[in-house]
Amino acid sequence: MKTLRDAEVGSTVAVVGLHGEGPVKRRIMDMGITKGVEIRVRKVAPLGDPMELNIRGYELSIRKADAEMVEIR
Amino acid sequence: MELKIALAGNPNSGKTTLFNSLTGSSQYVGNWPGVTVEKKEGRLKGNKEVVIQDLPGIYSLSPYTLEEVVSRTYLVTQKPDAILNIVDGTNIERNLYLTTQLLELGLPTVVAVNMMDLVRKNGDQIDLNKLGRALGCEAVEMSALKSQGSIEAANKAVEAARAKKANGPLRMYTGCVEKAISQIETVISDKVDAQYLRWYAVKLFERDEKVLEELRLTGSVKQDVENAAVACEKELDDDAESIITNQRYDFISGIVAKAVKKKREKHGLSASDKIDQIVTNRILALPVFAVIMFAIYAIAMGGYPFSIGTMGTDWVNDVLFGEIVPGALDSILGVLHVEGALYGLIQDGIVAGVGAVLGFVPQILVLFFFLAILEDIGYMARVAFIMDRIFRRFGLSGKSFIPMLVATGCGVPGIMASRTIEQDRDRKMTIMTTGFIPCGAKMPIIGLFAGAVFGGSSLVAVSAFFIGIAAVVISGIMLKKFKAFAGEPAPFVMELPAYHLPSAGNVLRATWERGWSFIKRAGTVILLSSIVLWFLQGFGFTDGSFGMVEDNNTSLLAAIGNAVAWIFAPLGWVGDMAWKATVATVTGLIAKEEVVNTFGVLYHYAGELSETGDEVWNLIAADFTALSAYSFMIFNLLCAPCFAAMGAIKREMNNTKWTLGAIGYMCGFAYVIALIVYQLGGLITGEVGFNIFTIAALAALAALIYLLFRKGYQPDGHYSVNAKMSASAR
């Protein structure tokens, strides 16, 4: 299974689904990471974490540990 | 008739600007009941019977964050007459997500699309008619920063409130989802307010814990609701919460495709993104950050000729409270024939005490001003992004970095800056640890001992700084293992809002609000404590009678100092200096620079003391050993901060128990560290023999190590990333 954590900087990926449950998952979904949406991975922070994503026309930052919940294609 | 209009929208949507321009100066600021979420309301300019209730900036109405729960509780229980939903036109897709939830509440709603000037500048188009029709409510445009369309939008909301017309039904859910929600509506229709029927049905479908708790469904109703949800989950092979979120976003994508035309290609770089290519660049981000912070501190608290703040502070200290105020009071008191004790109280007690604190005001205002600009343009989110990795290590998030950074100047604004941390747990922990950072007022203490006892070694100052940082780190790791602070690190799912020009109104308002609360404290707590301290220092029993004393060794303060000095004996505060050190510590609570002043007074130095107090160095060197000086320094750097900072802690905690807990924790931590350093350090150097406190110090060290490395409390609900898809797992 490929997750958002493994996505390369500069690549554009499509979300297959989200794993896990609870507040963090809900927050991620609320911010627009839902099934089928396209994400462009913009960059990672200077110290290697978190990562910056472009999604639904805005910039979102998310920790790699949380990005692991997002399955991509 | 009074009308209540709720102002709702995402963070960074321009809500604060809109609220300020709609209500002007008629604002009331408080807290939502029981929580530290700020509550603002005000009356609409030109229409005093309309009350605008500002809701916290939120992304959703989920049951998981304090702000969201406060907002939805208000919307459902207080039934505002209308909702004015502000939507950022440059980020419309995600902003409409909250809109779809607000519309389900069945309240009259007006959608105001903000930043339309920027939308046009980007070459994009938003068709407001199509948008309004798709949402079933009125959609208007505005540019809150330029005050265009703000009042018009508010008036539309007033009209909607008067007409009491709720928006039309949304065709948001498709297939089995709509079917399931309709079924739930049927079974609960006699249990909830008809207006909120759809809201409750959707929330029950999602199995929203707060709504389940509120409605307490039983028997067949409960079963019917659950069956409807489960059937739909099975059909779509997903969990209910995800199903609803997906359908909302699908619905929004449909609207956006019809009503919005974007010029820029998908994932293209905006002007803001181009700035971020440098500002959050992998290599440049940290140097850029360092330069910005250095520049701000140079201007706020640095030296001449750059620092406006220092010039202002010197003027307040030397001229305003050095000459003008005492001079003016002298002549007034002379005319009134005020002499003796009362004169002393006013000049030496009140003017000197309050003046010492007000002296910081210019520096603090300059600092607040620049920090407000950084906040307003959107840079603070980038700071959190850059620093998160480090702070996560010891249980805090990148957002905790900002308060600590500010605290190197002054702890009061530092503690106040913790407001921006949404997670309650993280905020409390940040408040508790921010005071450990050596602030500007602690510098004279370090300077005094470095000069008097350590031969001016700069290592002392460096070690003091590292002790402060280490105290934050150790506390973070330790506290995180207690139940009250335990849990997954707060999710760091944070928007990096597009940069925009600062609004003069917002910046000045924020600067003044924070500055004023600082000044207000100088007028209350500090004023009172100055009076008390002056009295205790100047009066005492001599030859069996009570009165003013010439020698403050016989003052009440000395008596109190002597009476409690035994507490600090294990820290090596013994002999002649014991009561002086104790009193200096107590006066340090008023303001940390008081410690140095107190030593000056207590060591009988008549005359003006320089900031490092080098005039009394010899006397202090005779009384303190290197070790006891270090133990004194550590205790004073880490123990309870000054009254002003304690006031800030109380205000931000908004809870007496937590305030006392935080202050108690700091004092306890300071005591333990000073004890370990003095007793074990003394054993090694041979200064202190093996005694009962050596055992206490060893025990404290062992406890500290245990608390650092124990496994800690494991909360339930620990999510597993590798779990199967939650729907199939259920």
Interface residues (C-beta under 8 A of the other chain):
Chain A: T12 G17 L18 H19 G20 E21 G22 P23 V24 K25 R26 R27 I28 M29 D30 M31 G32 T34 K35 G36 V37 E38 R40 R42 K43 V44 A45 P46 L47 G48 D49 P50 E52 N54 R56 G57 Y58 E59 L60 S61 I62 R63 A65 D66 E68 M69
Chain B: Y59 S60 S62 Y64 T65 T90 N91 I92 E93 R94 Y97 D238 D239 E241 S242 T245 N246 Y249 K262 K266 H267 S272 D273 D276 T280 N281 R282 I283 A285 L286 A381 F385 I386 D388 R389 I390 R392 E488 P491 F492 V493 M494 E495 L496 P497 A498 G717 Y719 S720 V721 N722 A723 K724 M725 S726
